[in-house]
Amino acid sequence: MPITYLNAPIIEAVIDLRISLPNEFDVSSFDILDAELSIDLPNKSNFTITTAQFQSNEPQSATIDKQHSGYRYESSDKKKILIMSKEAYTFSHLAPYVSWDNFHSEAQKFWKLYKKISNPVSINRLGLRYINRIDFPMLERLNMYLKLYPTVPDIPNRPALGFYMQLQVPQPDIDGMLIINEARVDAENPDIFSVLIDIDVFREKVIEASDDWLAWDIFEQLRNRKNLVFEEIITQKTRELLS
């Protein structure tokens, strides 16, 4: 049973599906959804993909191409963001985060609309990402709060002024990959040491669109792994801080 924290540190949760659509699909087809999406996500804008092609014989020369790939929908309070494009379906929720059940069910609801319009061929990648921000007392040692942290030999024992570290860890038991990014970020209060813990768990394996129910079962696996990893990163002192 996952631990629920009174002061949950989640600042953004993201569900991402990378998709293959029929070649003839036109992104303007998403316009049909405007009325349904406007209830929850009234703000709509174009979503573009920018690519650059460099000329091999001219190192300083590049051709920039911007392609209209879909749309970005946003809630009135800017806390919910949905991207429907030719390449991906992405739903994110910014703080305050309510619950997995709420987040998961909303993502599924909008996915059904995406699938109805785009008629996808396959799902090629499933990703679940949670970005957490935790504020620690500046004068405390970081290893009192985190099990994953940078160490610098022969320097007085106080937190580093800044750091960034990344771990890439295969997860063969769930046929996936785990990427952890951890970094210090600025805090308004000089007595606070703020750390971002960014946990990204994903699986790259083709699923036929007709079996998309399987994708949502896999997201449950990814979420369980994300929870396990987060609890392994923090100490009991941090749990007390978040409770």
N, C-alpha and C positions, 0 to 999 in steps of 0.2 A: 504494500500500500504506500503510494508516494506521500512524502511529507508535505504538508501545507504550511506555508509561512505567513504570519500576520503581516510582516513587512517584506513581501515577495520582491526580489531584486530584479525581476524581468522588466526590461525596457523595450524589448521587441521580440515577438515570436513570428516565425515565417514558415509557411508550408509552400513548397515549390515542386511543381511537376514539369518536366521537360517533355515536349510533345512532338510527334510527327503528325502533320495534318495532310489532307489530300492536296496535291499540287495545285488544283484549280481553286482552292479556297481563297476568297476575297475578304480582307479584314473589315470591309464595310458591312459585312453580314452581321457583325457584332452590334450594329446600330439598332437592330431589332430588339435588343435587350434593354435599351435605354429606359423604357417605362418601368420595367420590373426592378432594375438596379437603382433607379432614382430614389426609391423609398429608403434604402439603407446607405447608398453611395451616390449622392446627388452630383458630386463634382467630377466631371469627365474631361480628360485631356488626351492628346495623341501620345502614344508611346513609340519612340523611334529607336532604331539600332544604328550606331555609328561605326563604320569600318574605315580603315585606312589602308591603301595599297601604295607601297613604296617602290619607286623605280630602281631597278638593280643597277642601272648605269648612271643614275643621278641620286646619290645618297640623300641629298637635301630635298628631293622632290617626292611629294606624296599626293595621292588623290583621295579626298575625303568623301565618303558616300553616306548619306543619311536616308534610311529606309523606314517608311511608316509601317510598323509591324503589328500594331494593335492599339489598345486603349488602356489608360490608367484611370481607375475610379477611386474616389476618396470620400469618406464620410464627412459630414459637416464639421465635426470636432477634430478632423484630421488624424483620428486614432486608428482607422481601418483603411487599408489600401489594397486594392485588387488590380492586378495586371492580367489582361487577357490579350495574348499575342499569338502570332503564328508559330512561335517557338516554345512558349511556356504559359503555364497558368500559375500565378503566384498570389497568395493571400497573406497579408501581414497585419498584425495587431500591435499597436504601441501601448505603453503603459497608460492607465492601469489595466493590467491583464486580469481577466476575471477567472477563467478556469479552462482546463484542457477540453472538457466536454463542450463548453460554449464555443471555444475557438475552432475545434474540430468540426462541430456540426455546422457552423457558419461557412467554413471552407468547403464542406461537402455540398451545402446548399447552392453556393455560387458555382461550384464545379459542374453540377447538373445542368445549369444554364449554359455554361461554356460548351459542354459536351453536346447538348441539344443543337447548338448552332454550328459548331465547327466539325462535328462528326470525325473525331480524331482516329487515326490509324493505329497508333501505339503510344504508350507512355515509356519513355526511355530512361528517365532518372527521377527518383523520388528523394527529396531533401527536406529535412526538418532542422531549423536553426533557432536557437534561443540566445539572445544577448542579455547578459545580466550586468548590472552595475552595483557594486557593494562599496559602502563608505566605511573605512576603518579609522580608528583614532591614530593620528600621525605619529605619536610617540611610542606606540606599541610595535613590537617586532612582527613582521609580516608572517613569519612561520607560526605564529600563535593562531592565525586565522586561515592560512592556506597550506595545503600539502604540496601544491604545485606553485613554485615561485623561483625566480632567479637567485642564484647565490654568487657573491663576489668575494673571493678570498682576501684575507688580510686588510679588510676595511672595517672601521668601527660599525658595530651592529645596530644599524638603523635603516629604515626603508630607503631604497634607491630613489633618486629624484625622478627617474623615468625609466621605463623598460617596456619591451615588447618581445613576446616569445610565442612560437607556434609549435604544436605537436601534430603530426599526422600518423594516425594509428589504425591499421587495418582491423576490421571487425569480421573475421571469417565466419563466426557462428551465426551472424545475421546477414551474411553476404553483403557487407557494407564497408564504409570508411568513416572514420571519425577525425575531424579536424578541430583542435582547440586553439583558439587565439586568446592570449591574456596580455593585458597592457594597463599601464597606469594612465589615467586621464585627469584633466584639471578639475579641481573642486573649488567652489566659491569660498568655502570656509578653509582658511590656512591650517586649521587644526585637523583637517580630514585628509586621508589618503584614499583616493577612489581608484578602484580597479575594475576593468571590464573583463568579464569571463564570457567568451563567445564560443558556444558549443554547436558545431555543425555536424549532423549525422546524415549520411546519404547512402543511397543504393542505386547503382547503375546496372540495370537489368531490364530488358525489354518485356513489357506486359502488353498484351493485346488490349485495345480499348474496350472490347466487349467484356473483359475480365477486370474492369476498373475497380470493382468491389475489393479485389485483392490488394490494390494500392492502399486503400484505407485501413486494411488490416496491417499492412506493413508499416504504415505511419504509427500504429499503436506500438509496434516493436521498436521503432526508432525513438519514440517518446520514452519508452521504458529505459532504453539505453542512455538517452540524454539525462534522465533523472539519476540513474546509477552513477554516471560520470560526474555530474555536479556534486553529488553527495561524497564522492571520493576525493574531490578537489578541496572541499571546505573542511574545517575542523568543528569540533563541538562548540568552541567559543563563537564561531561565526553563526552556527545554528541558534545560539542564544541571542546573538545580535539581531537576527532576522525574525525571531519569535515574538 
